[in-house]
Each structure stands twice: as C-alpha cells, then as structure tokens.
C-alpha cells in the first residue's frame, strides 16, 4: 500500500533519519537544571531469546524478533541502529570535515540525535531506551524488570517510567527532538549543518512511525494497549506538534539567530535555493502565496506543517481553524516588522497549534472526516498555498497516509485503494526533483490523485 511512500521516504526518512535520528545527548552528565540520568541498560538487556532477541517472529504475545527488525540493514526499519555508523560513512564524514569537527566536536554536535543519552556504547546508535524510555533504576523508573512479568499492564509500565508511545502527542514529542529539532545538546539542526550536506529536515509522524514499526497491531496488541493506532489522528497530531515545536524553538533568542543573520533553518529552503536567471528576459520564479502575506524578496518561514494542519482543522474544528489561519498570517506578516513582534505572533500561533493538537487527541477521525480532509487538501483555498517544494511534499505524504489509514481501519477496500497507485505515484513524481518543481503542474497532479481517491467514497 505504501510503495509510493517508501520511494519518497528514503529522502524524507531513511536519508533524513540516517543523519538526524532520535534521542537525546550522549553524555551521561546531566546539564545544569536537569534531573540526574537514570542508569542506561543498553540493547543487550532486551536481547534475550525469550524477550526481543529471537531470529523469527514466533513469540507470544509480542513478535520477539524486534531486535532483528531494529537492526534490519535493507530498509528504513533499521535506520535507528545505523544512526551512529552513518557519521563515519562518506556523506557523514564529508559533513564532519566541512564543519571542522574533531572527535569531541562530533560527540557535541551529532550524538544528541545519533546515539542514546547515557549510553556507554554509541555504536549501538539510537537504541530501545531512546524511544521507549530509560529502563534503568532511579526515581520514577525501573520498568525493565517488571514489564514482562505475569499480571503486568501497559499502564503499570508507563507508571514505572516507560514512555507511552501509544499516545500520539507523547510520541510526537519524542520523535520531533531529532526529526525536526530539539532543545537537548546536539539536537538543533542549524542551517550550517544542512549547508555542510545534512539532508533536509522533514517530519510526518504517522509515516515515520510506520517505517520504524517493529510490532504487529493484532488483537492481543489492542487488548494490551487499549486501542489500535488511528493513523489519521496520528497524522493530524503530528502536524500540530511539528508547528508548535518549530515556533517554540524560533521564539528562543539563542536558536533564532546565528551571528548577525537569522537562523535560516526555520525558512523554506527552496524559496531561496532556486535557479536565478540574470538577463533582460529574466522572470521571477516565485509564486505568490496567499497564506504568507510577506514582502517580495523576503524569505518565508517554512510553513509545510502549517498548511496541512489548517486543512485538518477546517474539517475537525472550523472555528479553531479560522483562529489558526488568522494567527498564521499574522505571524508571517510580523516577521517583516521586527523580532519582538514576530516572537509575540509565534507564541500566539503556537498556542493555537497546541489547542488543535488537544482537539485532535479527542477526535476519532471518521471515514467522512478523512475523506473531507483529503478533499480540503486539494481545495483551492489550501492548494493555492502549495507554492514551494516542502509544503507540496507534505501534501502528497498526507494523501497517502490518510488513504492508508482508512484501509487499516477497514473504511476503504484495500484492493480499491491499491488501484489508485498510478495517480498517487504521479503526484509523487511531481515532487521527486526539488530543482524541477513546478507549482502549477504539481497542483494538477495533486488534484488528479484526490479525484481518484474520491471515487472510493
């Protein structure tokens, strides 16, 4: 079902994930003001043949080959285990060389996302505890010794320190630290790092979760966790949390500036990195964006997640959507006025995004709502904002994610959805090459994909 997604995901995840993966700083010392770290147990503590270390998926109630899948060399499923290793591979080594980093510099700048906080073995990359929570002892922790015992429950595991990744808002917080940027040491993906060759940062919670999934959501899973993953909800919350995280980081003075220049990591890459023709026949290649009321020539804030969040909000929470849209425009406008005005507008917009995230967390996302969101993405009011590459990529991933979510929920026939692959792949083809991106041609391809999906309604 996600053949098209995997093609794009190797750029959006396996590349991005290979060089900017999850977790927190490697150093065991807690930073000033932080709580002391619990003991890190490491991959070996999960690798027993009666736990997660089997070579085949023959366990009960879980697969028990999760470690093997985490180490998978041939797919994005194993990207977390390769996170530290890629730093020494050609692309990673070139980035390190261009940044002028020594070994201490690599630890400082890269370990925050390419290894697990507190680990004595950075070569293990981003391990189990990076996402599921530190399994060691200490105040509030220690779930490793009891999470497999008779009578245990997911609620008890969480109470003992396991991270509740079944909660979309919690999961987004964990993933965003490195798949967008975080506050921890070595977690902020600055423009200078990308200028050295780091992949473009992009985030889509449900897609990335699917690519990293090491478990089966069978009846037993639902019984243990209390519910099955709602992909539509996961996608919508991911958009909201990504907007909130970006605005939170932008509001921090130390993050928003690099010397006398603004920190360009917050801006839309391809709005500036586009071909320039210097001749009498030169034409401006930028396309006006009604969602960004900014002056011509001003670099725009990257609004890829804002656009998709607005589409979801217009279906689920129309009143809140109007507020979010107004605050979004006010934020873009304020960036042309001054730093103080922009920060104030960013905080107001962040609050609107967080309110939408909370609203989505209580929304079941019915079949009609999922189809309505897909229609809204291709509507004139939203599609006219797909003027740049980043937002357009997000919109194609959104269509595929929402359609796949409906298939998984039994809302749409799998065979019928599979028959739409040609139209969806045409939309992917329209965003395959950022240097050849053409907004109008893309909108036509997007509209074609949505019309095909609409036939399943």
Buried (B, 14 or more C-beta within 10 A) or exposed (E): BBEBBBBBBBBBBBBBBBBBBBBBBBBEEEEEEEEEBBBBBBBEBBBEEEBBBBEEBEBEEBBBBBBBBBBBEEEBBBBBBBBBBBBEEEBBEEBBEBBEBEEEEBBBBBBBBBBBBBBEBBEBBBBBBBBBBBBBBEEEBBBBEEBBEEEBEBEBBBEBBBBBBBEBBBBBBBBBBBBBBBBBBBBBBBBBBBEBBBBBBBBBBBBBBBBBEBEEEEEEBEEBBEEBBBBBBBBBBBBBBBBBBBBBBBBEEEBBEBEEEBBBBBBBBBBEEBEEEEEEEEEEEBEEBEBBEBEEEEBBBBBBBBBBBBBBBBBBBEEBBEBBBEBBBBBBBBBEEEEEBBBBBBBBBBBBBBBBBEBBBEBEBEBEBBBBBBBBBBBEEBBBBBBBBBBBBBBBBBBBBBBBBBBBBEBBEEEEBEEBBEBBBBBBBBBEEBEEBBBEEBBBBBBBBBEBBEEBE
